Amino acid sequence: MRRKKIFRFFDRYLGIPLVLFLALFTRRKRRLPIEDIQNVFIY
């Protein structure tokens, strides 16, 4: 039970800031503006 609390602590206080920090170095994909979409095909 104690081990679960330790993992939860590290996940919250180290994991979240680490993911946010690493997200600064990733490239974001450019999305098409919604106005440019002319039709949608549903199969």
PDB file of N, CA, C and O in Angstrom:
ATOM      1  N   MET A   1       0.826  -1.201   0.000  1.00  0.00           N
ATOM      2  CA  MET A   1       0.000   0.000   0.000  1.00  0.00           C
ATOM      3  C   MET A   1       0.863   1.255   0.000  1.00  0.00           C
ATOM      4  O   MET A   1       0.539   2.244  -0.658  1.00  0.00           O
ATOM      5  N   ARG A   2       1.947   1.208   0.733  1.00  0.00           N
ATOM      6  CA  ARG A   2       2.843   2.367   0.805  1.00  0.00           C
ATOM      7  C   ARG A   2       3.460   2.647  -0.558  1.00  0.00           C
ATOM      8  O   ARG A   2       3.659   3.802  -0.935  1.00  0.00           O
ATOM      9  N   ARG A   3       3.756   1.593  -1.287  1.00  0.00           N
ATOM     10  CA  ARG A   3       4.374   1.738  -2.605  1.00  0.00           C
ATOM     11  C   ARG A   3       3.446   2.484  -3.565  1.00  0.00           C
ATOM     12  O   ARG A   3       3.906   3.280  -4.384  1.00  0.00           O
ATOM     13  N   LYS A   4       2.167   2.232  -3.466  1.00  0.00           N
ATOM     14  CA  LYS A   4       1.184   2.899  -4.322  1.00  0.00           C
ATOM     15  C   LYS A   4       1.173   4.407  -4.062  1.00  0.00           C
ATOM     16  O   LYS A   4       1.061   5.196  -5.001  1.00  0.00           O
ATOM     17  N   LYS A   5       1.288   4.807  -2.805  1.00  0.00           N
ATOM     18  CA  LYS A   5       1.310   6.225  -2.461  1.00  0.00           C
ATOM     19  C   LYS A   5       2.562   6.903  -2.998  1.00  0.00           C
ATOM     20  O   LYS A   5       2.512   8.051  -3.438  1.00  0.00           O
ATOM     21  N   ILE A   6       3.683   6.192  -2.962  1.00  0.00           N
ATOM     22  CA  ILE A   6       4.928   6.759  -3.482  1.00  0.00           C
ATOM     23  C   ILE A   6       4.819   6.989  -4.983  1.00  0.00           C
ATOM     24  O   ILE A   6       5.205   8.046  -5.481  1.00  0.00           O
ATOM     25  N   PHE A   7       4.293   5.997  -5.709  1.00  0.00           N
ATOM     26  CA  PHE A   7       4.136   6.150  -7.156  1.00  0.00           C
ATOM     27  C   PHE A   7       3.174   7.288  -7.489  1.00  0.00           C
ATOM     28  O   PHE A   7       3.412   8.037  -8.436  1.00  0.00           O
ATOM     29  N   ARG A   8       2.126   7.422  -6.747  1.00  0.00           N
ATOM     30  CA  ARG A   8       1.164   8.496  -6.976  1.00  0.00           C
ATOM     31  C   ARG A   8       1.814   9.863  -6.740  1.00  0.00           C
ATOM     32  O   ARG A   8       1.568  10.813  -7.483  1.00  0.00           O
ATOM     33  N   PHE A   9       2.643   9.950  -5.701  1.00  0.00           N
ATOM     34  CA  PHE A   9       3.356  11.192  -5.406  1.00  0.00           C
ATOM     35  C   PHE A   9       4.278  11.578  -6.562  1.00  0.00           C
ATOM     36  O   PHE A   9       4.251  12.717  -7.027  1.00  0.00           O
ATOM     37  N   PHE A  10       5.094  10.626  -7.025  1.00  0.00           N
ATOM     38  CA  PHE A  10       6.014  10.914  -8.121  1.00  0.00           C
ATOM     39  C   PHE A  10       5.269  11.235  -9.411  1.00  0.00           C
ATOM     40  O   PHE A  10       5.691  12.101 -10.178  1.00  0.00           O
ATOM     41  N   ASP A  11       4.186  10.551  -9.645  1.00  0.00           N
ATOM     42  CA  ASP A  11       3.411  10.795 -10.851  1.00  0.00           C
ATOM     43  C   ASP A  11       2.842  12.207 -10.855  1.00  0.00           C
ATOM     44  O   ASP A  11       2.870  12.883 -11.883  1.00  0.00           O
ATOM     45  N   ARG A  12       2.339  12.645  -9.747  1.00  0.00           N
ATOM     46  CA  ARG A  12       1.715  13.968  -9.687  1.00  0.00           C
ATOM     47  C   ARG A  12       2.738  15.096  -9.691  1.00  0.00           C
ATOM     48  O   ARG A  12       2.607  16.049 -10.459  1.00  0.00           O
ATOM     49  N   TYR A  13       3.750  14.997  -8.843  1.00  0.00           N
ATOM     50  CA  TYR A  13       4.649  16.129  -8.647  1.00  0.00           C
ATOM     51  C   TYR A  13       5.883  16.110  -9.541  1.00  0.00           C
ATOM     52  O   TYR A  13       6.565  17.130  -9.646  1.00  0.00           O
ATOM     53  N   LEU A  14       6.191  15.013 -10.176  1.00  0.00           N
ATOM     54  CA  LEU A  14       7.298  14.966 -11.126  1.00  0.00           C
ATOM     55  C   LEU A  14       6.828  14.667 -12.539  1.00  0.00           C
ATOM     56  O   LEU A  14       7.382  15.201 -13.500  1.00  0.00           O
ATOM     57  N   GLY A  15       5.827  13.833 -12.678  1.00  0.00           N
ATOM     58  CA  GLY A  15       5.371  13.412 -13.997  1.00  0.00           C
ATOM     59  C   GLY A  15       4.707  14.526 -14.778  1.00  0.00           C
ATOM     60  O   GLY A  15       5.027  14.733 -15.948  1.00  0.00           O
ATOM     61  N   ILE A  16       3.797  15.242 -14.160  1.00  0.00           N
ATOM     62  CA  ILE A  16       3.068  16.307 -14.862  1.00  0.00           C
ATOM     63  C   ILE A  16       4.015  17.431 -15.301  1.00  0.00           C
ATOM     64  O   ILE A  16       3.966  17.835 -16.463  1.00  0.00           O
ATOM     65  N   PRO A  17       4.876  17.952 -14.413  1.00  0.00           N
ATOM     66  CA  PRO A  17       5.805  18.984 -14.886  1.00  0.00           C
ATOM     67  C   PRO A  17       6.767  18.473 -15.958  1.00  0.00           C
ATOM     68  O   PRO A  17       7.131  19.222 -16.865  1.00  0.00           O
ATOM     69  N   LEU A  18       7.178  17.224 -15.867  1.00  0.00           N
ATOM     70  CA  LEU A  18       8.073  16.656 -16.869  1.00  0.00           C
ATOM     71  C   LEU A  18       7.397  16.596 -18.231  1.00  0.00           C
ATOM     72  O   LEU A  18       8.013  16.940 -19.239  1.00  0.00           O
ATOM     73  N   VAL A  19       6.154  16.169 -18.278  1.00  0.00           N
ATOM     74  CA  VAL A  19       5.422  16.104 -19.542  1.00  0.00           C
ATOM     75  C   VAL A  19       5.216  17.508 -20.110  1.00  0.00           C
ATOM     76  O   VAL A  19       5.364  17.707 -21.315  1.00  0.00           O
ATOM     77  N   LEU A  20       4.885  18.462 -19.285  1.00  0.00           N
ATOM     78  CA  LEU A  20       4.708  19.837 -19.760  1.00  0.00           C
ATOM     79  C   LEU A  20       6.024  20.411 -20.293  1.00  0.00           C
ATOM     80  O   LEU A  20       6.032  21.122 -21.297  1.00  0.00           O
ATOM     81  N   PHE A  21       7.124  20.103 -19.625  1.00  0.00           N
ATOM     82  CA  PHE A  21       8.432  20.571 -20.077  1.00  0.00           C
ATOM     83  C   PHE A  21       8.804  19.955 -21.419  1.00  0.00           C
ATOM     84  O   PHE A  21       9.292  20.651 -22.309  1.00  0.00           O
ATOM     85  N   LEU A  22       8.577  18.659 -21.565  1.00  0.00           N
ATOM     86  CA  LEU A  22       8.901  17.991 -22.826  1.00  0.00           C
ATOM     87  C   LEU A  22       7.991  18.452 -23.958  1.00  0.00           C
ATOM     88  O   LEU A  22       8.396  18.429 -25.120  1.00  0.00           O
ATOM     89  N   ALA A  23       6.786  18.865 -23.641  1.00  0.00           N
ATOM     90  CA  ALA A  23       5.855  19.340 -24.665  1.00  0.00           C
ATOM     91  C   ALA A  23       6.344  20.637 -25.307  1.00  0.00           C
ATOM     92  O   ALA A  23       5.936  20.965 -26.422  1.00  0.00           O
ATOM     93  N   LEU A  24       7.198  21.366 -24.627  1.00  0.00           N
ATOM     94  CA  LEU A  24       7.732  22.602 -25.197  1.00  0.00           C
ATOM     95  C   LEU A  24       8.627  22.324 -26.406  1.00  0.00           C
ATOM     96  O   LEU A  24       8.804  23.195 -27.258  1.00  0.00           O
ATOM     97  N   PHE A  25       9.190  21.119 -26.486  1.00  0.00           N
ATOM     98  CA  PHE A  25      10.138  20.795 -27.539  1.00  0.00           C
ATOM     99  C   PHE A  25       9.534  20.003 -28.689  1.00  0.00           C
ATOM    100  O   PHE A  25      10.251  19.614 -29.611  1.00  0.00           O
ATOM    101  N   THR A  26       8.253  19.763 -28.654  1.00  0.00           N
ATOM    102  CA  THR A  26       7.623  19.022 -29.746  1.00  0.00           C
ATOM    103  C   THR A  26       7.012  19.993 -30.741  1.00  0.00           C
ATOM    104  O   THR A  26       6.616  21.104 -30.390  1.00  0.00           O
ATOM    105  N   ARG A  27       6.945  19.554 -31.976  1.00  0.00           N
ATOM    106  CA  ARG A  27       6.339  20.384 -33.003  1.00  0.00           C
ATOM    107  C   ARG A  27       4.849  20.105 -33.040  1.00  0.00           C
ATOM    108  O   ARG A  27       4.404  18.965 -32.905  1.00  0.00           O
ATOM    109  N   ARG A  28       4.108  21.151 -33.222  1.00  0.00           N
ATOM    110  CA  ARG A  28       2.666  20.982 -33.323  1.00  0.00           C
ATOM    111  C   ARG A  28       2.281  20.906 -34.781  1.00  0.00           C
ATOM    112  O   ARG A  28       2.838  21.609 -35.625  1.00  0.00           O
ATOM    113  N   LYS A  29       1.327  20.048 -35.067  1.00  0.00           N
ATOM    114  CA  LYS A  29       0.845  19.918 -36.437  1.00  0.00           C
ATOM    115  C   LYS A  29      -0.080  21.080 -36.752  1.00  0.00           C
ATOM    116  O   LYS A  29      -0.884  21.502 -35.921  1.00  0.00           O
ATOM    117  N   ARG A  30       0.050  21.580 -37.949  1.00  0.00           N
ATOM    118  CA  ARG A  30      -0.847  22.647 -38.378  1.00  0.00           C
ATOM    119  C   ARG A  30      -2.150  22.023 -38.848  1.00  0.00           C
ATOM    120  O   ARG A  30      -2.144  21.065 -39.621  1.00  0.00           O
ATOM    121  N   ARG A  31      -3.227  22.548 -38.396  1.00  0.00           N
ATOM    122  CA  ARG A  31      -4.541  22.057 -38.794  1.00  0.00           C
ATOM    123  C   ARG A  31      -5.107  22.950 -39.881  1.00  0.00           C
ATOM    124  O   ARG A  31      -4.814  24.144 -39.956  1.00  0.00           O
ATOM    125  N   LEU A  32      -5.917  22.342 -40.708  1.00  0.00           N
ATOM    126  CA  LEU A  32      -6.618  23.122 -41.722  1.00  0.00           C
ATOM    127  C   LEU A  32      -7.727  23.924 -41.056  1.00  0.00           C
ATOM    128  O   LEU A  32      -8.414  23.414 -40.170  1.00  0.00           O
ATOM    129  N   PRO A  33      -7.905  25.154 -41.467  1.00  0.00           N
ATOM    130  CA  PRO A  33      -9.036  25.923 -40.915  1.00  0.00           C
ATOM    131  C   PRO A  33     -10.353  25.272 -41.330  1.00  0.00           C
ATOM    132  O   PRO A  33     -10.456  24.715 -42.423  1.00  0.00           O
ATOM    133  N   ILE A  34     -11.325  25.339 -40.485  1.00  0.00           N
ATOM    134  CA  ILE A  34     -12.620  24.719 -40.749  1.00  0.00           C
ATOM    135  C   ILE A  34     -13.268  25.322 -41.990  1.00  0.00           C
ATOM    136  O   ILE A  34     -14.022  24.641 -42.685  1.00  0.00           O
ATOM    137  N   GLU A  35     -12.985  26.576 -42.275  1.00  0.00           N
ATOM    138  CA  GLU A  35     -13.578  27.233 -43.432  1.00  0.00           C
ATOM    139  C   GLU A  35     -13.127  26.597 -44.751  1.00  0.00           C
ATOM    140  O   GLU A  35     -13.838  26.683 -45.752  1.00  0.00           O
ATOM    141  N   ASP A  36     -11.944  25.957 -44.760  1.00  0.00           N
ATOM    142  CA  ASP A  36     -11.414  25.360 -45.984  1.00  0.00           C
ATOM    143  C   ASP A  36     -12.040  23.998 -46.306  1.00  0.00           C
ATOM    144  O   ASP A  36     -11.853  23.489 -47.412  1.00  0.00           O
ATOM    145  N   ILE A  37     -12.752  23.420 -45.399  1.00  0.00           N
ATOM    146  CA  ILE A  37     -13.370  22.115 -45.622  1.00  0.00           C
ATOM    147  C   ILE A  37     -14.665  22.334 -46.418  1.00  0.00           C
ATOM    148  O   ILE A  37     -15.576  23.036 -45.978  1.00  0.00           O
ATOM    149  N   GLN A  38     -14.715  21.717 -47.592  1.00  0.00           N
ATOM    150  CA  GLN A  38     -15.873  21.942 -48.464  1.00  0.00           C
ATOM    151  C   GLN A  38     -16.896  20.817 -48.377  1.00  0.00           C
ATOM    152  O   GLN A  38     -18.095  21.069 -48.494  1.00  0.00           O
ATOM    153  N   ASN A  39     -16.453  19.594 -48.176  1.00  0.00           N
ATOM    154  CA  ASN A  39     -17.406  18.494 -48.051  1.00  0.00           C
ATOM    155  C   ASN A  39     -16.808  17.382 -47.192  1.00  0.00           C
ATOM    156  O   ASN A  39     -15.597  17.304 -46.987  1.00  0.00           O
ATOM    157  N   VAL A  40     -17.691  16.538 -46.705  1.00  0.00           N
ATOM    158  CA  VAL A  40     -17.280  15.442 -45.833  1.00  0.00           C
ATOM    159  C   VAL A  40     -17.873  14.167 -46.415  1.00  0.00           C
ATOM    160  O   VAL A  40     -19.056  14.111 -46.753  1.00  0.00           O
ATOM    161  N   PHE A  41     -17.028  13.145 -46.524  1.00  0.00           N
ATOM    162  CA  PHE A  41     -17.482  11.866 -47.053  1.00  0.00           C
ATOM    163  C   PHE A  41     -17.661  10.894 -45.885  1.00  0.00           C
ATOM    164  O   PHE A  41     -16.720  10.653 -45.127  1.00  0.00           O
ATOM    165  N   ILE A  42     -18.862  10.340 -45.739  1.00  0.00           N
ATOM    166  CA  ILE A  42     -19.145   9.356 -44.695  1.00  0.00           C
ATOM    167  C   ILE A  42     -19.484   8.055 -45.376  1.00  0.00           C
ATOM    168  O   ILE A  42     -20.365   8.004 -46.234  1.00  0.00           O
ATOM    169  N   TYR A  43     -18.784   6.997 -44.994  1.00  0.00           N
ATOM    170  CA  TYR A  43     -18.989   5.699 -45.586  1.00  0.00           C
ATOM    171  C   TYR A  43     -19.800   4.822 -44.674  1.00  0.00           C
ATOM    172  O   TYR A  43     -20.079   3.672 -45.011  1.00  0.00           O
TER     173      TYR A  43
END
